[in-house]
Amino acid sequence: MSGLLISCLLCGAVPRAAGESGSGHWMTGAPAPTARTEVAVAVLDGLIYVVGGFEQSSSRPTRQSSISAKVEVYDPAINHWSSKPDLPVGVHHAGAAALDGSLYVVGGFAGTANMIWRPSNRVFRFDPAGETWTERAPLPTARGGLAVTTLQGKLAAVGGYDGRENPTAVEVYDPAIDQWTAVASLPTPRDHLAAVTIGATLYAIGGRVRLNYRQNLSTVEAYHAESNQWVSKAGLQTPRSGIAAGVVNGWIYVFGGEYGKGTFHQNERYGPRFDHWQTMAPMPTSRHGLGAAAVDGYIYVLTGGPRPGGSYSRLNEIFIPPAPAHPMQSGRTPAAHIGSVMALLATFHEAGALPPDSSRQADRLIHALIQSQSMFLKSPDPVVRNFLVSALSEKFSEKKAASLSQAFASQGWTSETLEALVDHSVSRVMGHEPRLEEVFREYRVTAADWTLVEQVFAKAREELLKQGKQVHRVFTAQRASMPGARQPPP
C-alpha cells in the first residue's frame, strides 16, 4: 500500500466516520462520452441523464461552440455511460427534471449556426420505455438560463432570460392536463440560477442579472407552495451563477459557477432548518455550466466549462457528503479504528487485491470500510447489532464470537470480523432486510459499495492462500505497525 494512501487515511482525506464534523469527500467516476457545458441534468429511475448544452464544433472554427442535441446516460451502479436518442432539436441552458416516470426538458436557448441564443418555449418529454421524445404544451414564457425542478407532482420553471430581460414569471406544469399555470412571481429576477425542492418548498439559489456574470447574486428565496408566497433566506456565502445544486439528507449543496475572472470550485451547503450555509470540501475541478444529480446519497457533478465562456469537459466528479449525526456519535475517530482500516488495506495490498490508488474503486472501498465500521460500532438500531452478532455466531464458537465482538468495539475491524460479515453475505441479506439496507444508506454505504468489500476480501483471501499465507496472520502482522495497535506488555 502506498504512502499516499496511508497519508490520506491519517489526514482525513477519506470520509470521516459517520456523525463526525466533516466537509465530505470527492471521488472520480467514468468521464462522460462528450465534452460539454451548459447542459441540463436530471435523475430518472436511478440513471443520470445529461442533455443538450454546448459541445465543441467539428465543422466550425477551433474553440467555437455548437448546440448539442445529445442525450447521454450514466448508471452510477456500474459506472457506465450509454447514449439515448437525441433531442428533437439542440438546446443549451435548458432545464430538466423527472416526473411520473418520464424526463422533461424545458426551455433553454436554441437557434441556427449564426444565432445560438434564441430563447425557446419548447417542452419535450422522453419516455424511457419506448425511448421516444414527444412535444408537450409550450412554456408560456420563452427563456433560457432557467432552473427547473419538481414541486408537488408538477414541474416548476423559475427564472431565466427572455432575450431582453429577466422575466419574473414562475410557471408550473401539470402533466395530467398538459397545462402551464403562473404562480407567485420570483421576487429577484435572474438567470443562471439553481432550483431545488424539499417537501413543499422550492429554493431559488444564486444567479446573475441579464446573462452578465459580472453581476452575480448571492440571493436565496424560498417559495412555499401551500401559501403561494416567496420569502428571503440566508444568501450564498459566495455570490455565484452558472451553478448546479443537489439535495442529500435535507441539505442543499451548491457547486461551481462562473465570474469575470474565472470559475468557482466552491461547494457550499444550506440547512433549511437553521437557515445557515456551510463551506464544504471544494470541487477538485472548478467549472460552470455543469450539472448535479443526487443518487443514493452521492452527488454526481458532471461536465461543465473549466474556464469562463466557451469551454467544455467530460468530468464526472462524485461528492460524498458527511454522514448525518446519530445520538450516540461524537468526537473524532479513534486511532485504533483508523489503524484497523489501514491494516485491512495493507492486507489487501499484500495480496494484490487492492484497487489502484486514486481509482474510483479504491475510493469506494475505503469509504465503505470506514462508514460501515462506524455503523456497526455506533448505530443504535438493533437490526445492526443483531446482524453482527448473527454473523459472528454463525462462524465462530459462542466464546470466540463474544471475544471478537468485544474486540471490535474497542479496536474496530479485524480480519475475522470482516470475514464473518462477508461470509454471511451482507449484500445478499440487505435485499431481504429493508431496515438493514436503510441503515447502511444512512451511513452512505450502498449495496454496491458493500459488494465491492466482499469481492476484494474474497480475492485477497484466495490470493494469499496461493502464496501459502493465511489472511488473518497477514492482517495481524500489518495491524501491529498501524495507529492504535495494542502494545505488548513490557
N, C-alpha and C positions, 0 to 999 in steps of 0.2 A: 504494500500500500504506500502511495507516495506521501512525501512530507506535506505536500499541498493539501491533500485530503485530511490528514491529521490536523493540520493547522486550521482548516475550515471548521472542523468539529470543535476545536478548542476556542476559536474566536467567535463562534455563534453564527457563522455564515450560513449554516444549515438551519432549518427551522428549530426554534426553541420548543421546549416541552409545552404541551397544551396548558393554558391557564396562566403562563408567564407573560409579562410585558414583552413586546417584541414588535418589529416592524415588518415581519413577513419575509418571504424568500422567493427568489426567482429561479426558474429553470428554463431550458430551451427545448422547443418542440420542432417537429419536422417543418422546414420552411414551406411557405405557400408556393404553388407552381408558378404563379405570375407575380412579378414585382408590381405593386400598385400603390396608390394613395387615394384619399378621399372616397373610400369605399363605404358601403352600407353592410352592417353585420348583424346577424340575429341567430338565435338558437332554436332549432326545431327538432323535436324528438331526440335530443342529446347530440345532434350534429350541428356544427357551426357553419353557417352559410356566409360567404364573402362575395359581395355582389357589386358589379359596376365599378365606378371610380375612374381614375386616370391610369393609363399604363404608357410606357414609352413607345412611341410610334415606330414601326418598322419602315414606313414609307415617307414620313415627314422628316425634316432636318433633325440632326442629332439634338437630344435633350428636349425635343418637343413632345407635348403630351397628346395622346389621342383618347377619346372617350371609350371606355370599355363596356362591353355587354356581358362579360364573362361571369359565370357563377361557379365558384369552386367551394367544395365542402370538405371540412376537416372533421374526422372522427377522433375525439380525444382518447377513446378507449384503446385504440390500436395505433395512434399516432400516424394516421394515414390520410392523404388528400385524394379526392376524386373530383371529376367535373360533372356538371349538370347542364341541361340545355340553357343556352344563352337567354338573357332578357330579350324581349321583342325589340327593344331599342336600347342603345347605350345611354346610361345616365351617370352623373357624378354628383357628389354632395347630396345624395338621396337619403331617405330614412327607411329603416326596415324593422319589422317585428313579426313574431309568430303568433298566430291566433287560430284556435279551433282546428289545429292540425294542418294549417296552411301557412305559407310565407307571404308576407305582403311587402312590396317595395313602393314607396310613396314619394312623389315629387322629385326634387333634385334639379339639376341643370342638364339640358340636352342641347342638341344643335347639329351643325354641319362642320366640315373641316375648317371653315373660315369663321364660324360663330359657335363657340362651345359653351356660352354662358346664357343660354335661353332658359328662363325659368319654366319648369314643367308642372302640369297639374295631373299628370297621368298616374294611375294606380294599377299595379299588376299583382296578381295572386298566383302563386306557384303551388300546384298540387303534387306532393312528393310521390303519391301512389302512381299516378299516371305520368309523372314528370312532364307536366304541361303548364304553360302560362296562359292566363286569361286576363282580360282587362276589366276593371271594376269602375264604379262611379268615380268621376274625376274629383280631385281635391278642389274645393271651392276657390281657394286662393293659391294660384300657381307660385311656387317658391322652391329655392334650393338652399342648402346650408341649414336645413331644418333638423329637428330631432323628432323621432317617432318612438312611442312606447305604447304598451297596452295599459288599459285602465278599465277595470270592472267589466271585462269581457268585450271591450271595444278598443279601437286604435285611437291614439291622440297625436295630432300633428301640432308641433309647438315651434314658434319662431321661424327664422329663415329670412331670405332676401328675395324680393319680387322683381328685381331689375332696376328699381328706383329707390326703394326704402325698405326698412324692416317692418313688415305688417304686424299689427298687434293680434291678429286673429289666431285663436286656438280652436281647432276643428276636430270633432270626434266622429269616428266612423263606426257604424253598426253593421256588421257583416250579415246579420239576419235579414235586413231590409235593403242592403246595399245603398246606404244613405249617410251623408255627412251632415252634422249639426254643429253650429257655433256654440261655444260656451264662453265663460268669462274671459275677457281679453288678457293677454300677457302684460303685466304692469311695466316691464322693461323690455321693449322690443330689441331683438338681437338675432344674429345668425352664428353659425359655427359653434353652437352650444351643445350640451348633452342633456338628455332627459331620461329619468328612471322612475319606476313606481314601486312604492312599498305600501301594501294594503290598498286603501282608497285614496292615497296621497301621491301626487305626481310632483317630482322635483325638477325644475329647470335650472341648469347649472352653467355659470360662466357664459362665454360667447364674446362676440365683438360687434361693433357698430358698422353697418353698411360695408361688409367684407374687409374692413380695414384692420389688419392685425396689429396696428399701432394704437388701436383703441380697444384693447382687451378689457374685459369686465370680470370682476370677482363676484358678481351678483348671483345670489341663490334665492329663488322664490318657489314656494310650495302651493300647489293647487289642491284644495280639498273637494273631492267630487260631491260629497254629501251636501255641502253648503254652497258649492259653485263659487268659491272665493279663493283669492290668492293672498298669501301672507309672506312677508320677507323673513329670511333666515340668515344665520351667520354666513358671511361671504367666504369664498375660497381664500386660502392663505396666499395663493399666487394667482393673480388675475391671468386667465388663460382662455384661449379659443382654439378651435380645431382639435378638440379633446375627445376622449371616449370615457365611458363610465360603466360600472357593473356593480351588482349588489350581492353580497355574501353575508349571511347571518345577521341581516338587518343593518349592515354597514354599507355606505355608498363609497366606492373607490373611484377616483378620477385620475386619468392617466394622460400624460403628454400635453401637446399643444404647440403653438407657434407664436412668435412675436417678431418685431422688426429685425432683431439681431441674431435670431437663431430659433432653435426648437427646445422644448422643455423635456426633461426626464422626470419631472415631479410626479409623485404618486401620493395623493392625499386622500384621507378617508373622513367621512362625515357620519356622526352618530345622531340620528334624528331625536333620540330620547333626550340627549343633553344639548342639542343644537351647538355642536362643537366639532372642529376639524383637528385632525392629527396628521403629522408627517409620517409617511411610511417608507419602506425601502424603495429607493429610486429605480426607475426603469433602467435596465442595462443599456438600452439604446434610446436616446431622446428622439422624438418624432411627432409629427402632426398628421391629421387626416387618416388616423388609424381607427381600428375597430376593437371593441372589447366584448367578450362573451363569458358569462359565468356558467360553468358546468361542474356539478359535483363538488362545489366548494373551492374550485380553482378558477382563476380568471385568465382567459387566453387573450393576449393583446397582440393584434395582428396587423401586418403590413404597415403602411404609412410612410411619410417622407422624412428622412433624417435631416433635411435642410429646408428652410422656408421656401414656399412656392413649389415649382415642379420638380420633385424628387420622389423616388419610389423605393420600396423594399419588399422582400419576401419574408420578413421577420415573423416569428411565432414565439413570443416570449411569454412564459406562463408564471403568473403570480400566485403564490400560496399564502393566503392571509394567515395571521396568527390565529391559533385556535381559541375559541371562547373560553373564558374563565369558568371554572366549576367551583362550588362552595369549598371543597376540600383542597383546592390547589392554591399555592402561594410560594413565593420565593424563587430563587434560581435553581436550575437543575443541579443536583449534587454531582460532584466529580466522579463518584462511583458509577452513576448512571451514564455519564458521558463516556467513561472508560469502558463500560460494558459494550456500548455500541461500537466503539473503536476496535475493541478486541474481536468482535464479530466480523467487522470489515477486514481486519488484518487476516483473520482465518480464511475468509472468502478469497482474499488476495493470494494467500499462500497456496490455495487450492487451484488458482487460475479461474475462479468462477466470478470474480468481482467485475462488473461492467467497467468500461474505460472511464477514467477520471473526466469529470465535467460533462459526461454524456447525460442525456435525459434519463436513461435507465438508472445510472448511478445516483442522480439527484433524487429520483423517486424511491430508490432503495433506502437511502439514508433517511429521507423524510419518513418513510413508512416505519422503519425501525425505531426512530425517535418518538414519533407520535403514538405508535401502538404500545411501546413501552410505557409511556406516560399514561395511556388509557388503562392498561392493566394494573398499573400502580395506583392510580388516583381516582378513577371513575367510581362514584358512589352507587352506580347502577348494579343491582345484584346479578343481572344477567352476565355481566363481565366477570365478576368473581366466580360465579358458578361454572362458567365455561373454562376458566383457567384451572380450577380445581378438578373438573371432569377430565381435562386433557392430561394433567399430571397423574391423576389416579388411574387412568386407563393404561398408562405406560409404565408406571413405577409402583413399588410397594407402598403401602399406606405411610410407613415411616419415611421412606425416601421422598415421597410426594410432599409430605409436610415439611421436610427439611428444605426442599427446593423452593417451596412457596415462601418460607421464611427468608431464605437467602435472596430470593427475587425482590422481596420488599425492601431490603437494605442495600443490595448491590446491583439491582437491575438484571438485565438479561444474563443468562448463562446459556451455553450451547445446548444443555439438556432441556432447559425450559422451552427454548425456541423449538427444539426438535419435537417435544411433546405437542406443541401447538401445531406445528407443520404436519406431523403425522395424524393429528386429529382433524386436519384439513379445515382450517378456519374459513377459507374462501368458499368451500362447499357448504358448510353449515350456515354461513351468512345468508345464503339463498333461501334457507328454510327457517331462519330465525330473524324475522324483520327487525326486532328490537336490537339484536346484536349488531346488525348491519347499520342501523340508525346511530348507535353509539360510536361505531367506527367512523362514520361520516362526520359526527360532531367533532372528532379529533382529526379530521381532514385525511382519513385513510379510506380509500375505496376498495372494493373487492379486487379490482385490477392491481392496485398497489400491493395488497397482501399476496396475491397470486405471484407477483414478482419475488417477494420474500421467500415464498415456498419453493419456487423454482431455483433460486440462487442457492438456498440452503441445501436442497436435494442434490444439486450439481456439485457443490463443494464436498458434501459427504461422499459422493461417488468418486470424485477425482482424488480425494485424499486416500481412499481405500486402494485405488490403483497405485498410489505412491507408497503403499504399505504404512499409511498413517491412520490415526483414529481422530475424528473431528473433535471430540471432547478434550483429548490430550493437547491437540494443537491450540484449541481455544484457551485452555488453562495456561499454557506457556505464553501465549500472547497477552492474556489478561494480566499477568504478573508485571508487565512493563508499562501498563496503561494507567492513566489517572485513577485515583481512588482504590488502587489494589490493596488488598489486605496484606499487611506486613507480617512476616513470620516472627514468632516470639524470639527474643534475644537468647 
